[in-house]
Amino acid sequence: MQIQDLFISGQEGYHTYRIPALVVAPDGAVLAFCEARRHTGRDDDQIDILLRRSIDGGCTWEPRQQIVADGERTCGNPCPVVDHDRSSVLLPFCKDNQQVFVSRSTDSGWTWTDPVEITAQVKAPSWTYLGTGPGHGIQLQSGRLLVPSWVDESPGPVTWRQPPATWGQVQSSIAFYSDDGGHIWRVGAKLTHDASDECEAVEMADGSLYMTLRSRNERRCRGWSLSRDGGATWSAVAYEPALPEPSCQGSIVGFDDGRILMAHPSKPDERAELTLRLSADQGHSWPVARVLEPGAAAYSDLAVAPDGQVLCLYEAEHYGGLRLARFAPTWIEGGP
């Protein structure tokens, strides 16, 4: 087990680093994204999107890069997705949770294109706010690029710096997708209304999609939904009492052998005890569990490095920074 701090809050000109996103580029470089919050650490702070790269499977890391910044605006919710068919990495993100953009890299994160706005393609007029991810999107066996997201439909005026008192009262999960490498996007059917919000998906061995969901309305356990048509429609949101959570983002990734791995804080009353859970039956049960971070921990993202090691980038110590754990899959099952 190797653990290192990639972004430390209060350093290098930023108040807080939050919202991790992790992917492995087509050439094997590991890309770690985050929100860099300048002044207050709040969701409506001035936020830039930063990146660190690793070319040795997550053992060592290059200095940070600023990928997105726009003055006083809130540029956040990074949700990178790797397009193996075109050897590129796409970065969907939001500005003020009002507009959605996509930037693209064809050199494993060294350089990025100017962001292209796709708001009209993915955000319905009735949605007060939209957030991509957070975490990572996925490419399906069909080549489709899928970006899990959430929407807010709370009543009130749309003012990001002074959101209505009803902000957060009505939220739901969605996913949007592209079949042409990220030029044209379509939105799948909204999941069960006001049952979940932030989400991540994994494609299973049979081609169906499993979505792990941040639950709402004091459920205090993870939600989930399935799609058998590539994310166009989803089953009704269900909840799993065996997966307790305090209503927080969680992450998920698949192994080549068909098993899937999930990470989420597992204390129902606080963001703490980040737990890894392993399923060998396509999410029907999660019999293997091991605590990665017993103390305060919140958002996370998972990836599998080219050498088969698992990477988990997560918020630690009450948002004191973003920490990366690198370990063998056998560690989850009690190995050294």
C-alpha positions in Angstrom: 0.0 0.0 0.0 1.4 3.4 -1.0 -0.4 6.6 0.2 0.6 10.1 -0.8 -1.0 13.6 -0.7 -1.5 15.0 -4.3 -3.2 18.3 -3.4 -2.9 19.9 0.1 -5.5 22.5 0.9 -4.1 25.9 1.7 -1.1 25.5 -0.5 -0.1 27.0 -3.8 -2.7 29.8 -3.8 -5.9 27.8 -3.1 -8.1 27.6 0.0 -9.4 24.0 -0.6 -8.9 21.2 -3.1 -12.0 19.0 -3.6 -13.9 16.8 -6.1 -11.4 14.2 -7.3 -11.5 12.6 -10.8 -9.2 9.9 -12.0 -8.7 8.2 -15.4 -6.0 6.3 -17.3 -5.1 7.7 -20.7 -4.7 5.5 -23.8 -0.9 5.5 -23.4 -1.1 4.5 -19.7 -0.6 7.9 -18.2 -2.7 8.4 -15.1 -4.6 11.7 -14.9 -5.8 13.1 -11.6 -8.1 16.1 -11.8 -9.7 18.2 -9.0 -11.4 21.5 -8.2 -9.1 24.2 -6.8 -11.2 26.5 -4.7 -9.5 29.9 -4.2 -11.1 31.8 -1.3 -13.7 30.0 0.9 -13.8 26.4 -0.2 -17.6 26.7 -0.8 -19.3 25.2 -3.8 -19.8 28.7 -5.2 -16.2 29.9 -4.7 -14.0 31.0 -7.6 -12.9 27.5 -8.8 -10.3 26.4 -11.3 -9.7 22.8 -12.5 -6.3 21.4 -12.0 -4.5 18.3 -13.2 -1.5 16.2 -12.2 -0.1 13.4 -14.4 1.8 10.2 -13.6 3.6 8.1 -16.2 4.6 5.3 -13.8 1.2 4.0 -12.8 0.6 6.5 -9.9 3.9 6.1 -8.1 5.2 9.5 -8.8 3.5 12.7 -10.1 4.4 15.6 -12.3 3.6 19.2 -11.1 0.1 20.5 -11.3 -1.4 22.0 -14.5 -4.2 24.5 -14.6 -6.6 23.1 -17.2 -9.7 25.4 -16.8 -10.0 28.9 -15.3 -12.4 31.7 -16.1 -11.9 34.7 -13.7 -14.4 34.7 -10.9 -16.5 32.0 -12.3 -17.0 28.5 -10.7 -15.4 26.0 -13.1 -16.0 22.6 -11.6 -17.4 19.1 -11.7 -14.6 17.6 -13.8 -15.8 14.3 -15.3 -13.1 13.0 -17.7 -13.8 10.1 -20.0 -11.3 8.2 -22.1 -12.0 7.6 -25.8 -9.8 4.6 -26.7 -11.1 4.5 -30.3 -9.7 8.0 -30.9 -6.8 7.9 -28.5 -8.1 11.0 -26.6 -9.3 12.1 -23.3 -12.4 14.3 -23.0 -13.1 16.6 -20.1 -16.7 17.6 -19.6 -17.1 20.2 -16.9 -19.5 23.0 -15.8 -19.4 26.8 -15.3 -21.5 28.0 -12.4 -23.5 24.7 -12.9 -25.3 26.6 -15.6 -23.2 25.8 -18.7 -21.6 22.6 -19.8 -18.3 22.5 -21.8 -16.0 19.8 -23.2 -12.3 20.1 -23.6 -10.1 17.5 -25.3 -6.6 16.2 -25.1 -4.9 13.9 -27.7 -1.5 13.8 -25.9 -2.5 12.3 -22.5 -3.2 15.6 -20.8 -0.2 17.6 -21.9 -2.3 20.0 -23.9 -6.1 20.7 -24.1 -8.3 22.2 -26.8 -10.3 25.3 -26.1 -13.6 24.3 -24.3 -16.6 23.8 -26.6 -20.0 24.5 -25.1 -22.6 21.7 -25.2 -25.2 23.2 -22.8 -28.0 23.2 -25.4 -27.5 19.5 -26.1 -27.5 18.3 -22.5 -29.4 20.7 -20.2 -33.2 20.9 -20.3 -34.7 24.4 -19.8 -36.5 23.2 -16.7 -33.3 22.2 -14.9 -32.2 25.0 -12.6 -28.6 23.6 -12.3 -26.6 20.7 -13.8 -23.4 19.0 -12.6 -21.3 16.6 -14.6 -20.1 13.6 -12.6 -18.3 14.2 -10.4 -15.8 11.5 -10.9 -15.2 9.8 -14.3 -17.3 8.9 -17.3 -16.8 5.6 -19.2 -16.6 4.3 -22.8 -18.9 1.3 -23.5 -18.0 -1.7 -25.6 -20.0 -0.1 -28.4 -17.7 3.0 -28.4 -20.3 5.2 -26.7 -19.0 7.8 -24.3 -21.2 8.1 -21.2 -21.1 11.0 -18.7 -23.1 10.4 -15.4 -24.5 13.7 -14.1 -27.1 15.2 -11.8 -29.7 18.0 -12.2 -31.4 20.4 -9.8 -35.1 21.3 -10.3 -35.7 23.2 -7.1 -38.0 26.2 -7.6 -36.6 29.7 -7.4 -34.5 32.2 -9.4 -31.4 31.0 -11.1 -28.5 32.9 -9.5 -25.4 30.9 -8.8 -23.8 33.3 -6.4 -27.0 33.7 -4.4 -28.9 30.4 -5.0 -32.5 30.2 -3.8 -33.3 28.9 -0.4 -34.8 25.9 -2.0 -31.4 24.9 -3.6 -30.9 21.2 -3.3 -34.5 20.3 -2.4 -35.2 18.5 -5.7 -32.4 16.7 -7.5 -32.1 13.7 -9.8 -29.5 11.6 -11.6 -29.1 11.6 -15.4 -26.5 10.5 -17.9 -25.7 12.0 -21.3 -23.8 10.2 -24.1 -22.1 10.5 -27.5 -21.7 8.0 -30.3 -19.3 10.1 -32.4 -16.4 10.8 -30.1 -18.0 13.7 -28.2 -19.3 16.0 -31.0 -23.0 15.3 -30.7 -24.5 14.5 -27.3 -27.8 13.1 -26.2 -29.4 12.9 -22.8 -30.8 9.7 -21.5 -34.1 9.4 -19.5 -33.9 11.0 -16.1 -33.7 8.4 -13.3 -36.4 8.2 -10.6 -37.4 11.8 -9.7 -35.6 13.2 -6.6 -34.3 9.8 -5.5 -30.6 10.3 -6.1 -28.1 12.8 -7.5 -24.3 12.4 -7.9 -23.5 9.1 -9.6 -21.0 6.9 -11.4 -21.4 4.0 -13.8 -19.6 0.8 -14.8 -20.3 -1.5 -17.7 -20.7 -5.1 -16.6 -19.7 -8.3 -18.4 -23.1 -8.7 -20.0 -23.1 -5.2 -21.5 -25.5 -3.7 -19.0 -24.7 -0.7 -16.9 -24.7 -0.4 -13.2 -25.0 3.1 -11.7 -24.0 3.7 -8.1 -26.0 6.6 -6.7 -25.8 9.2 -3.9 -29.1 8.7 -2.1 -31.5 11.5 -1.1 -34.2 12.1 1.4 -32.4 10.6 4.4 -32.1 7.1 3.0 -28.7 6.8 4.5 -27.6 4.0 2.1 -26.3 3.7 -1.5 -28.7 3.8 -4.3 -28.4 1.9 -7.6 -30.0 1.6 -11.0 -29.4 -0.5 -14.2 -29.5 0.2 -17.9 -29.7 -2.4 -20.6 -29.7 0.0 -23.5 -26.5 1.9 -23.1 -27.8 4.6 -20.8 -30.8 5.6 -22.8 -33.2 4.4 -20.0 -32.7 3.2 -16.4 -34.5 1.0 -14.0 -36.2 2.6 -11.0 -33.8 3.7 -8.3 -33.4 1.1 -5.6 -31.5 1.2 -2.3 -29.2 -1.2 -0.6 -29.3 -1.1 3.2 -26.1 -3.2 3.3 -24.2 -0.2 1.9 -24.7 2.5 4.5 -23.6 6.1 3.6 -24.2 9.6 4.9 -25.5 10.8 1.5 -22.2 11.4 -0.3 -20.7 10.8 -3.7 -19.2 7.4 -4.3 -17.0 5.8 -7.1 -16.9 2.6 -9.0 -14.6 0.8 -11.5 -14.5 -2.6 -13.2 -11.8 -5.2 -13.3 -11.0 -7.3 -16.4 -12.3 -10.4 -14.7 -15.8 -9.0 -14.4 -15.6 -8.0 -10.7 -16.6 -4.4 -9.8 -15.1 -2.3 -7.0 -16.9 0.5 -5.2 -15.7 3.2 -2.7 -17.8 5.4 -0.4 -17.8 6.7 3.1 -19.7 4.1 5.1 -20.7 5.9 8.3 -24.4 6.8 8.0 -24.1 9.9 10.1 -20.8 11.5 8.9 -18.4 11.6 6.0 -15.9 9.1 7.4 -14.7 5.5 7.1 -14.0 5.3 3.4 -14.7 1.7 2.5 -13.9 -0.4 -0.5 -16.4 -3.0 -1.5 -16.1 -5.8 -4.1 -18.8 -7.6 -6.0 -18.3 -10.7 -8.2 -22.0 -11.0 -9.2 -22.6 -7.7 -11.1 -23.6 -5.7 -8.1 -26.2 -8.0 -6.7 -24.1 -8.4 -3.5 -21.0 -6.9 -2.0 -19.6 -9.5 0.4 -16.0 -8.2 0.5 -15.3 -4.9 2.3 -12.2 -3.2 3.7 -11.8 0.2 5.2 -9.3 2.3 3.3 -9.5 5.5 5.4 -11.0 5.1 9.0 -11.0 8.9 9.6 -12.8 11.7 7.9 -13.2 11.1 4.1 -15.7 12.1 1.5 -15.6 12.1 -2.3 -13.4 9.6 -4.1 -12.6 8.2 -7.6 -11.2 4.9 -8.6 -9.0 3.7 -11.5 -6.9 0.6 -12.4 -3.3 1.4 -13.4 -1.7 -0.4 -16.3 0.2 -2.7 -14.0 -3.1 -3.9 -12.4 -2.7 -1.8 -9.2 -5.8 0.0 -7.9 -5.7 3.7 -7.5 -8.1 5.6 -5.2 -8.0 9.4 -5.1 -10.1 10.8 -2.2 -10.9 13.7 0.1 -9.3 13.3 3.5 -9.1 15.0 6.9 -12.2 17.2 6.6 -11.3 18.5 3.1 -7.7 19.0 4.1 -6.6 17.7 0.7 -6.7 15.0 -1.9 -4.9 11.7 -1.0 -4.0 8.9 -3.4 -3.8 5.3 -2.3 -2.2 2.7 -4.6 -2.6 -1.0 -3.7 -2.9 -4.5 -5.1 -6.5 -5.8 -5.7 -5.7 -8.6 -3.2 -5.4 -6.0 -0.4 -9.2 -5.5 -0.5 -9.6 -9.2 0.4 -7.3 -9.0 3.3 -3.9 -9.4 1.6 -0.8 -7.4 2.6 
